[in-house]
Amino acid sequence: MRGFAERAGGFRPSAVRDVFEVAMRPGIVSLAGGNPDLELLPLQELGEMASRIIAEEGLEVLQYGSGAGYEPLIELVTEFMRSEGSHPRVEEIQMTAGSQMGLDLVTKLFCDPGDVILAEGPTYTGALGVFEGYQVDVRQVPLDEDGLDPAAVETRIRELKEQGKRVKLLYTIPNFQNPTGVTLAQERRAELVRVCREQDVLVVEDNPYGQLSFSGERLPSLHSYDPEAVIYLGSFSKVFSPGVRVGWMVAPPRVRKFLQIAGEAVTICPSVLSQRLVLGFMGQGLWESHTRRTAALYRERCDAVLTACREHMPAGTRWTTPTGGFFTWLTLPEGGRYATPRRPWPRRRQRRRVRPRHGLPR
C-alpha cells in the first residue's frame, strides 16, 4: 500500500467523539459533552410529521436535492436571522450537514498549509481537529470575562505578520462560548469586526448556542456589523437535533458559490429529508416554545452546577457564570492535588465524566 499523504499526519482522533463515546456508556453522568436534552422534544408530533412528509412528499424529499440546500428552509433561515440583526439574502445561504461541515469548507477554501488561524483560548476542540487536518497553524488569544479583547487580537495579528505569517481567519464563538460559556460583550463586537477587516482577516462566526439565552436576549451577530467581512455558521443541532445533521452558512454570494462547489464534492447535497423535517418543526410554530423550554431547563441546571461549585469546590477555585448555552469553565487553584476517586461515587454509584483541558492558548 502506498504511503499516506503528508496532510494525513494532521489527522487526530476526535476529542469530541471520545467524549460522546464515554458519555453514552451506562452509568455515566457526563459533564463534558455539549449534548442537547432531546427528552424535551415533542417526539409523538415529530413522528407523525415525519410519516406524513414521507407519505406525501417522499418522491421529492428522498431524492437528490440542490447543492445549496432546500430552498423553503433557506428562505426561513433568512427570516430567522433577523433576530440577530442580520438580513441575508437567499443567495448568501448555504445549507450544510451541521456547522462542523461549514467549518471544514471554510478552512478548505481559504487556508493553505502553514497559514495562521487565530482562535480563542481555550476553544472548541472539534475546530482544532479540522484545522490540524489542513495543516494550519493555530494561534490563540486568551479570553477574559467579556470574550475576546479586540486590542489583543489586533496586537497578535500585527506580531504574527511581523514574523512573516499569513493570518487568514479569526475563528470565534461569540455566544456562550465552547468550552468557557463566556459571551463576547456587545460593545466589543463592532470593534472586533473592524480590526479584522482592516487587517484583512476574515471572521468566522460560529454560533450554535446563540438561541439558548437564559434571558431570551439575542445580541447582534458579528455578521450584522459587516456581512462582507464575516462568514456565519449556524446549526439546528443544539436546539432541535444533532442527529438530523442540518446547519447553514452565510457568506457573500461569490464566496457561497465556492462553498457550494466544495460541499458538492463531498456530499453532493445536504439531506433533503433532514432539511424538510427541520422546516416542518419550525413551520408548525414549535420552534419558539421549544427553545424557551430548553433554555429554561438549561438555566435551572446551570444554577445547580454553580451552586454545587460554591458549596463544594476548594477555596481559590474560579468559574465562569454563563448567561446561556451549555458550558461553564472551572479553574482549580494551583498547587492542589487532584485525582479521580478510585471508589464509586456516593448515591446511585454513578460515574462522572469531565472534559479535559483541550484547546488551551498557544
Kinemage of the C-alpha trace (Angstrom):
@kinemage 1
@onewidth
@group {chain A} dominant
@subgroup {mainchain}
@vectorlist {calphas} color= white
{ca met a 1} P 0.000 0.000 0.000
{ca arg a 2} L 1.304 3.446 -0.869
{ca gly a 3} L 2.195 5.894 1.899
{ca phe a 4} L -0.344 8.327 3.261
{ca ala a 5} L -0.452 11.923 2.053
{ca glu a 6} L 1.508 14.400 4.144
{ca arg a 7} L -1.696 16.039 5.390
{ca ala a 8} L -2.771 12.734 6.960
{ca gly a 9} L -0.219 13.460 9.666
{ca gly a 10} L -2.515 16.217 10.898
{ca phe a 11} L -5.456 13.880 11.452
{ca arg a 12} L -6.143 13.156 15.107
{ca pro a 13} L -8.834 11.131 16.848
{ca ser a 14} L -11.759 13.427 17.562
{ca ala a 15} L -11.718 14.636 21.154
{ca val a 16} L -15.429 15.380 20.751
{ca arg a 17} L -16.123 11.839 19.590
{ca asp a 18} L -14.150 10.436 22.521
{ca val a 19} L -16.268 12.463 24.934
{ca phe a 20} L -19.512 11.306 23.320
{ca glu a 21} L -18.493 7.644 23.340
{ca val a 22} L -17.743 7.759 27.054
{ca ala a 23} L -20.868 9.785 27.788
{ca met a 24} L -23.113 7.163 26.169
{ca arg a 25} L -21.905 4.337 28.422
{ca pro a 26} L -24.374 3.084 31.038
{ca gly a 27} L -23.848 4.597 34.470
{ca ile a 28} L -22.069 7.710 33.211
{ca val a 29} L -23.347 11.173 34.082
{ca ser a 30} L -21.438 13.314 31.607
{ca leu a 31} L -20.456 16.898 32.363
{ca ala a 32} L -18.168 17.020 29.339
{ca gly a 33} L -20.009 16.962 26.020
{ca gly a 34} L -22.378 19.519 24.522
{ca asn a 35} L -25.290 17.119 24.119
{ca pro a 36} L -28.783 18.646 23.958
{ca asp a 37} L -31.529 17.099 26.071
{ca leu a 38} L -33.810 15.512 23.477
{ca glu a 39} L -36.393 14.468 26.075
{ca leu a 40} L -37.931 17.914 25.669
{ca leu a 41} L -38.753 17.296 22.008
{ca pro a 42} L -42.401 16.522 21.157
{ca leu a 43} L -41.441 13.125 19.751
{ca gln a 44} L -45.001 11.976 19.093
{ca glu a 45} L -45.707 15.046 16.967
{ca leu a 46} L -42.362 14.738 15.217
{ca gly a 47} L -43.018 11.094 14.401
{ca glu a 48} L -46.411 11.892 12.918
{ca met a 49} L -44.940 14.771 10.942
{ca ala a 50} L -42.101 12.614 9.567
{ca ser a 51} L -44.548 9.906 8.488
{ca arg a 52} L -46.764 12.462 6.783
{ca ile a 53} L -43.841 14.091 4.973
{ca ile a 54} L -42.564 10.781 3.610
{ca ala a 55} L -46.040 9.621 2.609
{ca glu a 56} L -46.983 12.868 0.871
{ca glu a 57} L -43.626 14.235 -0.324
{ca gly a 58} L -41.433 11.152 -0.457
{ca leu a 59} L -40.656 11.383 -4.174
{ca glu a 60} L -39.078 14.778 -3.511
{ca val a 61} L -37.524 14.522 -0.059
{ca leu a 62} L -35.968 11.083 -0.630
{ca gln a 63} L -34.322 12.222 -3.876
{ca tyr a 64} L -31.149 14.225 -4.507
{ca gly a 65} L -31.595 17.935 -3.942
{ca ser a 66} L -29.878 21.222 -4.629
{ca gly a 67} L -26.266 21.520 -3.549
{ca ala a 68} L -27.152 24.875 -1.983
{ca gly a 69} L -29.885 23.350 0.143
{ca tyr a 70} L -33.662 23.074 0.381
{ca glu a 71} L -34.981 26.437 -0.764
{ca pro a 72} L -38.032 26.663 1.544
{ca leu a 73} L -35.732 26.159 4.540
{ca ile a 74} L -33.221 28.660 3.165
{ca glu a 75} L -35.987 31.259 2.961
{ca leu a 76} L -36.968 30.541 6.563
{ca val a 77} L -33.337 30.879 7.693
{ca thr a 78} L -33.165 34.369 6.176
{ca glu a 79} L -36.124 35.368 8.374
{ca phe a 80} L -34.750 33.501 11.381
{ca met a 81} L -31.518 35.508 11.367
{ca arg a 82} L -33.289 38.850 11.659
{ca ser a 83} L -33.484 38.321 15.414
{ca glu a 84} L -29.687 38.770 15.450
{ca gly a 85} L -29.732 41.885 13.291
{ca ser a 86} L -28.625 40.110 10.099
{ca his a 87} L -30.579 40.356 6.854
{ca pro a 88} L -29.033 37.803 4.493
{ca arg a 89} L -30.428 37.141 1.044
{ca val a 90} L -31.293 33.677 -0.235
{ca glu a 91} L -28.216 33.654 -2.469
{ca glu a 92} L -25.994 34.135 0.610
{ca ile a 93} L -27.213 30.993 2.425
{ca gln a 94} L -25.518 27.605 2.079
{ca met a 95} L -27.074 24.667 3.924
{ca thr a 96} L -24.686 22.136 5.467
{ca ala a 97} L -24.644 18.820 7.294
{ca gly a 98} L -24.097 20.675 10.571
{ca ser a 99} L -21.853 23.645 11.268
{ca gln a 100} L -18.847 21.309 11.571
{ca met a 101} L -19.105 20.772 7.819
{ca gly a 102} L -19.223 24.526 7.327
{ca leu a 103} L -16.046 24.955 9.337
{ca asp a 104} L -14.333 22.339 7.199
{ca leu a 105} L -15.434 24.031 3.971
{ca val a 106} L -14.227 27.471 5.086
{ca thr a 107} L -10.828 26.106 6.091
{ca lys a 108} L -10.510 24.174 2.849
{ca leu a 109} L -11.439 27.203 0.770
{ca phe a 110} L -9.264 29.834 2.434
{ca cys a 111} L -6.264 28.154 4.069
{ca asp a 112} L -3.072 26.680 2.675
{ca pro a 113} L -0.655 24.635 4.807
{ca gly a 114} L 1.202 26.945 7.169
{ca asp a 115} L -1.403 29.711 7.141
{ca val a 116} L -2.478 31.005 10.541
{ca ile a 117} L -5.938 30.817 12.053
{ca leu a 118} L -6.488 32.851 15.201
{ca ala a 119} L -8.833 31.285 17.733
{ca glu a 120} L -9.989 31.920 21.253
{ca gly a 121} L -8.050 30.334 24.053
{ca pro a 122} L -9.430 27.898 25.020
{ca thr a 123} L -11.566 26.940 22.031
{ca tyr a 124} L -13.807 24.218 20.638
{ca thr a 125} L -11.769 21.028 20.272
{ca gly a 126} L -13.655 19.956 17.154
{ca ala a 127} L -12.435 23.080 15.374
{ca leu a 128} L -8.830 22.254 16.218
{ca gly a 129} L -9.293 18.853 14.600
{ca val a 130} L -10.442 20.496 11.368
{ca phe a 131} L -7.576 22.992 11.354
{ca glu a 132} L -4.937 20.333 12.013
{ca gly a 133} L -6.275 18.270 9.120
{ca tyr a 134} L -5.491 21.143 6.749
{ca gln a 135} L -2.022 21.719 8.263
{ca val a 136} L -2.975 25.136 9.560
{ca asp a 137} L -1.005 26.921 12.277
{ca val a 138} L -3.481 27.725 15.065
{ca arg a 139} L -2.608 30.610 17.378
{ca gln a 140} L -4.860 31.641 20.224
{ca val a 141} L -5.821 34.813 22.059
{ca pro a 142} L -6.889 34.317 25.685
{ca leu a 143} L -10.438 35.218 26.678
{ca asp a 144} L -11.440 37.408 29.582
{ca glu a 145} L -14.885 37.659 31.194
{ca asp a 146} L -16.121 39.712 28.205
{ca gly a 147} L -14.732 37.445 25.496
{ca leu a 148} L -12.043 38.429 23.027
{ca asp a 149} L -10.373 41.796 23.513
{ca pro a 150} L -10.195 43.492 20.075
{ca ala a 151} L -6.979 45.288 21.042
{ca ala a 152} L -5.340 41.989 21.990
{ca val a 153} L -6.476 40.458 18.701
{ca glu a 154} L -5.025 43.368 16.732
{ca thr a 155} L -1.720 43.142 18.600
{ca arg a 156} L -1.494 39.398 17.936
{ca ile a 157} L -2.219 39.830 14.238
{ca arg a 158} L 0.458 42.511 13.903
{ca glu a 159} L 3.004 40.356 15.753
{ca leu a 160} L 2.328 37.387 13.505
{ca lys a 161} L 2.562 39.479 10.358
{ca glu a 162} L 5.906 40.874 11.529
{ca gln a 163} L 7.074 37.259 11.797
{ca gly a 164} L 6.133 36.721 8.163
{ca lys a 165} L 2.982 34.736 8.940
{ca arg a 166} L -0.176 34.869 6.830
{ca val a 167} L -3.149 35.283 9.153
{ca lys a 168} L -6.199 34.165 7.192
{ca leu a 169} L -9.062 33.671 9.642
{ca leu a 170} L -10.282 34.560 13.103
{ca tyr a 171} L -12.433 31.719 14.436
{ca thr a 172} L -14.750 32.781 17.249
{ca ile a 173} L -17.789 31.501 19.153
{ca pro a 174} L -19.201 34.808 20.433
{ca asn a 175} L -22.225 33.478 22.318
{ca phe a 176} L -21.908 31.151 25.344
{ca gln a 177} L -18.540 30.000 24.075
{ca asn a 178} L -17.461 26.372 23.987
{ca pro a 179} L -15.898 25.480 26.414
{ca thr a 180} L -15.927 28.547 28.709
{ca gly a 181} L -19.531 29.754 28.477
{ca val a 182} L -18.263 33.332 28.029
{ca thr a 183} L -20.174 35.754 25.774
{ca leu a 184} L -18.495 38.472 23.730
{ca ala a 185} L -19.632 41.828 25.117
{ca gln a 186} L -21.808 43.843 22.757
{ca glu a 187} L -19.523 46.881 22.967
{ca arg a 188} L -16.630 44.768 21.654
{ca arg a 189} L -18.407 43.270 18.667
{ca ala a 190} L -18.252 46.062 16.118
{ca glu a 191} L -14.656 46.845 17.108
{ca leu a 192} L -13.568 43.225 16.679
{ca val a 193} L -15.045 43.120 13.184
{ca arg a 194} L -13.416 46.454 12.328
{ca val a 195} L -9.983 45.271 13.473
{ca cys a 196} L -10.192 42.105 11.404
{ca arg a 197} L -11.460 43.927 8.329
{ca glu a 198} L -8.630 46.459 8.489
{ca gln a 199} L -6.085 43.668 8.955
{ca asp a 200} L -7.613 41.685 6.057
{ca val a 201} L -8.507 38.748 8.311
{ca leu a 202} L -11.821 37.018 7.624
{ca val a 203} L -14.004 36.423 10.691
{ca val a 204} L -15.630 33.000 11.028
{ca glu a 205} L -18.518 33.371 13.475
{ca asp a 206} L -19.652 30.015 14.878
{ca asn a 207} L -22.993 30.410 16.645
{ca pro a 208} L -24.571 27.056 17.554
{ca tyr a 209} L -25.628 28.189 21.039
{ca gly a 210} L -26.928 31.712 20.449
{ca gln a 211} L -30.580 30.675 20.602
{ca leu a 212} L -30.140 29.312 24.133
{ca ser a 213} L -30.035 32.587 26.041
{ca phe a 214} L -31.348 32.186 29.581
{ca ser a 215} L -32.924 35.656 29.458
{ca gly a 216} L -34.193 35.419 25.882
{ca glu a 217} L -31.958 38.322 24.837
{ca arg a 218} L -30.245 37.919 21.469
{ca leu a 219} L -27.140 40.028 20.890
{ca pro a 220} L -26.361 41.277 17.370
{ca ser a 221} L -24.322 38.811 15.359
{ca leu a 222} L -20.854 39.797 14.193
{ca his a 223} L -22.195 39.223 10.688
{ca ser a 224} L -24.715 42.027 11.189
{ca tyr a 225} L -21.898 44.579 11.539
{ca asp a 226} L -20.206 43.741 8.225
{ca pro a 227} L -21.576 40.900 6.047
{ca glu a 228} L -18.586 41.175 3.694
{ca ala a 229} L -16.073 40.594 6.496
{ca val a 230} L -17.783 37.719 8.329
{ca ile a 231} L -18.792 34.174 7.428
{ca tyr a 232} L -21.530 32.975 9.768
{ca leu a 233} L -22.026 29.339 10.811
{ca gly a 234} L -25.386 28.287 12.239
{ca ser a 235} L -26.762 24.963 13.431
{ca phe a 236} L -30.005 23.247 14.368
{ca ser a 237} L -28.123 20.640 16.421
{ca lys a 238} L -28.258 22.271 19.844
{ca val a 239} L -31.930 23.241 19.935
{ca phe a 240} L -33.540 20.664 17.634
{ca ser a 241} L -31.440 17.565 16.959
{ca pro a 242} L -27.775 16.793 16.251
{ca gly a 243} L -28.870 13.569 14.580
{ca val a 244} L -30.525 15.260 11.604
{ca arg a 245} L -27.189 16.998 10.788
{ca val a 246} L -28.522 20.300 9.470
{ca gly a 247} L -26.752 23.642 9.668
{ca trp a 248} L -26.159 26.642 7.466
{ca met a 249} L -23.597 29.221 6.439
{ca val a 250} L -23.972 32.856 5.453
{ca ala a 251} L -21.360 34.271 3.093
{ca pro a 252} L -21.129 36.815 0.276
{ca pro a 253} L -22.633 35.302 -2.915
{ca arg a 254} L -19.291 34.880 -4.700
{ca val a 255} L -17.900 33.023 -1.669
{ca arg a 256} L -21.072 30.997 -1.101
{ca lys a 257} L -20.865 29.614 -4.628
{ca phe a 258} L -17.381 28.253 -3.982
{ca leu a 259} L -18.570 26.795 -0.677
{ca gln a 260} L -21.368 25.018 -2.521
{ca ile a 261} L -18.943 23.562 -5.071
{ca ala a 262} L -16.632 22.359 -2.307
{ca gly a 263} L -19.550 20.819 -0.438
{ca glu a 264} L -20.930 19.069 -3.502
{ca ala a 265} L -17.571 17.369 -3.994
{ca val a 266} L -18.060 15.614 -0.645
{ca thr a 267} L -21.796 15.179 -0.009
{ca ile a 268} L -23.384 16.021 -3.410
{ca cys a 269} L -26.183 17.730 -1.485
{ca pro a 270} L -27.392 18.192 2.088
{ca ser a 271} L -30.041 15.678 3.141
{ca val a 272} L -33.370 16.862 1.750
{ca leu a 273} L -35.342 14.762 4.233
{ca ser a 274} L -33.460 16.188 7.213
{ca gln a 275} L -33.958 19.738 5.977
{ca arg a 276} L -37.650 19.082 5.426
{ca leu a 277} L -38.008 17.789 8.998
{ca val a 278} L -36.394 20.956 10.346
{ca leu a 279} L -38.663 23.087 8.169
{ca gly a 280} L -41.709 21.199 9.411
{ca phe a 281} L -40.692 21.654 13.037
{ca met a 282} L -40.130 25.373 12.586
{ca gly a 283} L -43.110 25.888 10.299
{ca gln a 284} L -45.576 24.337 12.755
{ca gly a 285} L -44.762 27.001 15.312
{ca leu a 286} L -42.974 24.570 17.612
{ca trp a 287} L -39.585 26.270 17.483
{ca glu a 288} L -40.045 29.282 19.765
{ca ser a 289} L -41.853 27.438 22.542
{ca his a 290} L -39.365 24.560 22.415
{ca thr a 291} L -36.423 26.984 22.551
{ca arg a 292} L -37.891 28.726 25.613
{ca arg a 293} L -38.464 25.423 27.437
{ca thr a 294} L -34.988 24.218 26.575
{ca ala a 295} L -33.265 27.418 27.713
{ca ala a 296} L -35.259 27.391 30.965
{ca leu a 297} L -34.173 23.824 31.708
{ca tyr a 298} L -30.527 24.590 30.977
{ca arg a 299} L -30.687 27.659 33.197
{ca glu a 300} L -32.006 25.512 36.041
{ca arg a 301} L -29.189 23.015 35.536
{ca cys a 302} L -26.605 25.772 35.280
{ca asp a 303} L -27.795 27.222 38.587
{ca ala a 304} L -27.482 23.776 40.181
{ca val a 305} L -23.919 23.338 38.918
{ca leu a 306} L -22.832 26.791 40.092
{ca thr a 307} L -24.441 26.216 43.494
{ca ala a 308} L -22.542 22.938 43.806
{ca cys a 309} L -19.320 24.731 42.897
{ca arg a 310} L -19.878 27.320 45.624
{ca glu a 311} L -20.647 24.650 48.202
{ca his a 312} L -18.068 22.003 47.381
{ca met a 313} L -15.111 23.434 45.480
{ca pro a 314} L -11.915 24.269 47.394
{ca ala a 315} L -11.030 27.840 48.248
{ca gly a 316} L -9.437 29.650 45.338
{ca thr a 317} L -11.446 27.827 42.669
{ca arg a 318} L -12.773 30.096 39.920
{ca trp a 319} L -15.509 29.505 37.363
{ca thr a 320} L -17.384 31.373 34.675
{ca thr a 321} L -21.044 32.346 35.060
{ca pro a 322} L -22.700 31.760 31.682
{ca thr a 323} L -25.874 33.523 30.595
{ca gly a 324} L -26.884 30.783 28.176
{ca gly a 325} L -25.735 27.685 26.343
{ca phe a 326} L -24.172 24.506 27.733
{ca phe a 327} L -20.847 25.347 29.336
{ca thr a 328} L -19.020 26.742 32.327
{ca trp a 329} L -15.243 26.719 32.787
{ca leu a 330} L -13.810 25.798 36.163
{ca thr a 331} L -10.223 26.590 37.189
{ca leu a 332} L -8.868 24.813 40.256
{ca pro a 333} L -6.297 26.566 42.447
{ca glu a 334} L -2.683 25.902 41.584
{ca gly a 335} L -0.690 23.598 43.798
{ca gly a 336} L -3.555 21.325 44.732
{ca arg a 337} L -3.519 17.552 44.400
{ca tyr a 338} L -6.423 16.371 42.272
{ca ala a 339} L -7.300 12.868 41.188
{ca thr a 340} L -10.333 10.899 40.069
{ca pro a 341} L -11.705 8.930 43.048
{ca arg a 342} L -10.986 5.207 42.844
{ca arg a 343} L -14.054 4.258 44.854
{ca pro a 344} L -17.571 4.551 43.394
{ca trp a 345} L -19.265 7.916 43.737
{ca pro a 346} L -21.832 8.170 46.554
{ca arg a 347} L -25.519 7.720 45.798
{ca arg a 348} L -26.622 5.651 42.832
{ca arg a 349} L -22.926 4.769 42.285
{ca gln a 350} L -22.772 6.866 39.148
{ca arg a 351} L -19.549 7.915 37.482
{ca arg a 352} L -18.865 11.391 36.148
{ca arg a 353} L -17.022 12.436 33.018
{ca val a 354} L -15.438 15.897 32.941
{ca arg a 355} L -13.880 17.390 29.837
{ca pro a 356} L -10.056 17.629 29.896
{ca arg a 357} L -8.114 20.811 29.160
{ca his a 358} L -8.201 20.735 25.353
{ca gly a 359} L -7.944 23.834 23.207
{ca leu a 360} L -5.830 25.953 25.534
{ca pro a 361} L -3.898 29.003 24.318
{ca arg a 362} L -0.713 28.678 22.381
